[in-house]
């Protein structure tokens, strides 16, 4: 999913985790596509796997999914919406108020040029996409973005061990922005110091949300473990 910290995870693993031939080979995205739902597994192949010769056996894939707090994630989507279109009202196009009102953020997600999905709101999009991983019996790993940010070294160490690798002697932090405009990322891009200030503030977490927004978000998420 967009704006969840997958680039941070990839950069930290590449900088700190050594995986030999007996460990798992790393791919920068799942064969069904980095931002596509888990339900696309085995039904869709990302461009690098279009030729059958280069396709891994799907049952050997161990996906790692990064999940982010929905309140901060929705504001990240306001800054960089990519192929998710939800800015229905003038307030959604105003950086001072987006994503409020959340109940009017009906979302059109263009997973592929000819394959689109609609969600009742941004928070429904977050819930439905992530719940596919939460609810699957397939082997997988779910990582909280906040653990990557605030507790990087022990989090990466445990992931590296899970992948059959071992850590470098000196931990290398990802201080610079993990996204690049050159790679198609639009809008403001945070480095680690700015992200620490942004995501450590409870006031900032709830800013831009009205009491009605928070009740709506709670109602959408109340019946899920997420």
Wavefront OBJ file of the C-alpha trace (Angstrom):
o trace
v 0.000 0.000 0.000
v 1.142 3.552 -0.684
v 2.733 5.675 2.063
v 3.354 2.891 4.570
v 7.154 2.811 4.754
v 8.031 -0.041 2.400
v 10.974 1.970 1.024
v 12.235 2.523 4.579
v 12.037 -1.214 5.246
v 13.856 -2.091 2.023
v 16.642 0.450 2.611
v 17.197 -0.624 6.215
v 17.342 -4.299 5.263
v 19.746 -3.652 2.399
v 22.014 -1.582 4.646
v 22.047 -3.927 7.631
v 20.965 -7.485 6.826
v 23.235 -9.959 5.078
v 21.465 -12.942 3.550
v 23.604 -15.768 2.179
v 22.502 -18.411 -0.292
v 20.897 -20.449 2.490
v 18.573 -17.595 3.426
v 15.604 -16.138 1.591
v 16.317 -14.225 -1.599
v 14.934 -10.694 -1.388
v 12.608 -9.097 -3.924
v 11.760 -5.397 -3.702
v 8.111 -6.183 -4.344
v 5.753 -9.137 -4.276
v 5.305 -10.805 -7.683
v 1.663 -9.638 -7.763
v 2.766 -6.017 -7.342
v 3.941 -3.843 -4.476
v 0.692 -1.887 -4.058
v -1.791 -4.517 -5.194
v -3.965 -6.467 -2.726
v -2.956 -9.913 -1.505
v -6.017 -11.329 -3.303
v -4.122 -10.706 -6.567
v -1.576 -13.366 -5.559
v -1.176 -15.861 -8.405
v -3.608 -13.911 -10.612
v -1.443 -10.957 -11.636
v 2.272 -10.554 -12.311
v 4.170 -7.283 -12.003
v 6.186 -6.220 -15.093
v 9.470 -7.778 -13.966
v 7.759 -11.192 -13.880
v 5.714 -10.937 -17.080
v 7.793 -13.598 -18.818
v 7.048 -17.022 -17.272
v 10.764 -17.807 -17.292
v 11.380 -15.192 -14.582
v 8.438 -16.063 -12.355
v 9.195 -17.596 -8.956
v 7.012 -20.385 -7.632
v 4.242 -18.438 -5.945
v 4.148 -20.838 -2.959
v 7.765 -19.903 -2.138
v 6.965 -16.201 -1.682
v 7.014 -14.901 1.903
v 5.544 -11.382 1.722
v 6.415 -8.674 4.230
v 3.723 -6.031 4.600
v 4.186 -2.685 6.352
v 1.163 -1.199 8.111
v 0.805 2.390 9.289
v -1.480 4.093 11.798
v -4.615 4.979 9.763
v -4.780 8.519 11.148
v -1.294 9.424 9.988
v -1.601 7.317 6.836
v -4.631 9.256 5.583
v -2.756 12.542 5.982
v 0.174 11.036 4.088
v -2.279 10.215 1.310
v -3.328 13.869 1.289
v 0.289 14.819 0.566
v 0.926 12.016 -1.953
v -2.198 10.287 -3.238
v -0.515 8.473 -6.147
v -3.213 6.461 -7.980
v -5.845 6.739 -5.222
v -8.380 9.451 -6.025
v -10.515 10.692 -3.141
v -10.393 14.493 -3.080
v -14.100 15.029 -3.698
v -14.558 18.318 -1.856
v -12.637 21.627 -1.765
v -11.675 20.794 1.838
v -9.865 17.684 0.600
v -7.745 19.815 -1.707
v -6.785 22.134 1.157
v -3.665 21.021 3.009
v -5.018 22.645 6.172
v -8.037 20.342 6.367
v -7.457 17.170 4.303
v -8.640 14.399 4.834
v -11.618 15.895 6.677
v -14.494 15.214 6.198
v -13.415 11.559 6.043
v -16.908 10.219 5.381
v -16.861 11.976 1.987
v -13.543 10.483 0.830
v -15.003 7.844 -1.501
v -11.850 6.423 -3.087
v -11.153 5.239 -6.611
v -7.977 3.188 -6.625
v -6.404 2.660 -10.050
v -4.387 -0.478 -9.379
v -3.769 -0.886 -13.110
v -4.759 1.302 -16.081
v -7.779 -0.903 -16.750
v -8.341 -2.387 -13.277
v -9.904 -0.077 -10.718
v -11.510 -0.606 -7.315
v -13.778 1.684 -5.320
v -13.945 2.045 -1.551
v -16.566 3.949 0.482
v -13.848 6.077 2.127
v -10.112 6.327 2.698
v -10.371 4.490 5.995
v -12.351 1.702 4.292
v -9.549 1.463 1.743
v -6.994 1.177 4.566
v -9.080 -1.410 6.412
v -9.930 -3.652 3.458
v -6.436 -3.655 1.944
v -4.663 -4.428 5.227
v -7.250 -6.910 6.457
v -6.457 -9.253 3.569
v -3.013 -9.781 5.118
v -4.325 -9.903 8.676
v -6.913 -12.536 7.771
v -4.825 -14.832 5.554
v -3.478 -18.224 6.611
v -0.586 -17.887 4.153
v 2.887 -17.380 5.683
v 3.608 -13.661 5.860
v 5.011 -10.949 8.111
v 3.318 -7.693 9.159
v 5.566 -4.847 10.332
v 4.411 -1.604 11.906
v 5.915 1.469 10.274
v 6.173 3.067 13.727
v 8.494 0.244 14.871
v 10.717 0.823 11.839
v 10.871 4.518 12.706
v 11.223 4.528 16.500
v 12.779 1.116 17.156
v 14.719 0.496 13.954
v 17.610 -1.698 15.042
v 15.756 -4.395 17.042
v 12.950 -4.453 14.481
v 15.314 -4.953 11.544
v 17.321 -7.508 13.541
v 14.227 -9.659 14.096
v 13.157 -9.389 10.457
v 16.669 -10.271 9.294
v 16.726 -13.346 11.555
v 13.301 -14.370 10.214
v 14.679 -14.163 6.672
v 17.606 -16.405 7.524
v 20.171 -13.610 7.511
v 22.534 -11.988 9.979
v 23.171 -8.370 10.896
v 26.210 -6.266 10.075
v 28.365 -5.296 13.050
v 27.485 -1.606 12.780
v 23.835 -0.622 12.356
v 23.227 1.902 9.578
v 20.238 4.176 10.040
v 18.235 5.547 7.112
v 18.415 9.282 7.817
v 17.790 10.635 4.325
v 14.449 10.588 2.498
v 13.700 7.054 1.343
v 11.664 8.255 -1.640
v 12.845 10.100 -4.700
v 10.969 12.397 -7.105
v 13.109 10.730 -9.756
v 11.307 7.447 -9.012
v 7.852 8.943 -9.469
v 7.095 10.089 -5.912
v 5.199 13.375 -5.786
v 4.630 16.012 -3.114
v 6.509 16.590 0.171
v 8.962 13.845 1.118
v 10.125 13.458 4.738
v 13.575 12.534 5.999
v 13.849 10.605 9.276
v 14.277 13.631 11.572
v 11.102 15.231 10.207
v 9.242 11.922 10.414
v 10.283 11.529 14.069
v 8.898 14.964 14.922
v 5.736 14.357 12.938
v 4.837 10.889 14.186
v 5.853 11.333 17.826
v 3.289 14.094 18.398
v -0.133 13.059 19.697
v -1.413 16.547 18.870
v -0.255 16.150 15.273
v -1.793 12.675 15.058
v -5.285 14.008 15.765
v -4.940 17.328 13.977
v -7.246 17.955 10.982
v -9.796 15.435 12.302
v -13.109 16.611 13.696
v -14.996 14.706 16.383
v -17.316 13.502 13.615
v -14.317 12.185 11.640
v -13.032 10.256 14.644
v -16.443 8.696 15.305
v -16.727 7.728 11.645
v -13.234 6.159 11.641
v -14.023 4.275 14.847
v -17.271 2.953 13.390
v -15.513 1.658 10.263
v -12.757 -0.068 12.238
v -14.685 -1.247 15.295
v -15.368 -4.786 14.015
v -11.823 -5.533 12.890
v -8.705 -6.415 14.910
v -6.883 -3.660 13.029
l 1 2 3 4 5 6 7 8 9 10 11 12 13 14 15 16 17 18 19 20 21 22 23 24 25 26 27 28 29 30 31 32 33 34 35 36 37 38 39 40 41 42 43 44 45 46 47 48 49 50 51 52 53 54 55 56 57 58 59 60 61 62 63 64 65 66 67 68 69 70 71 72 73 74 75 76 77 78 79 80 81 82 83 84 85 86 87 88 89 90 91 92 93 94 95 96 97 98 99 100 101 102 103 104 105 106 107 108 109 110 111 112 113 114 115 116 117 118 119 120 121 122 123 124 125 126 127 128 129 130 131 132 133 134 135 136 137 138 139 140 141 142 143 144 145 146 147 148 149 150 151 152 153 154 155 156 157 158 159 160 161 162 163 164 165 166 167 168 169 170 171 172 173 174 175 176 177 178 179 180 181 182 183 184 185 186 187 188 189 190 191 192 193 194 195 196 197 198 199 200 201 202 203 204 205 206 207 208 209 210 211 212 213 214 215 216 217 218 219 220 221 222 223 224 225 226
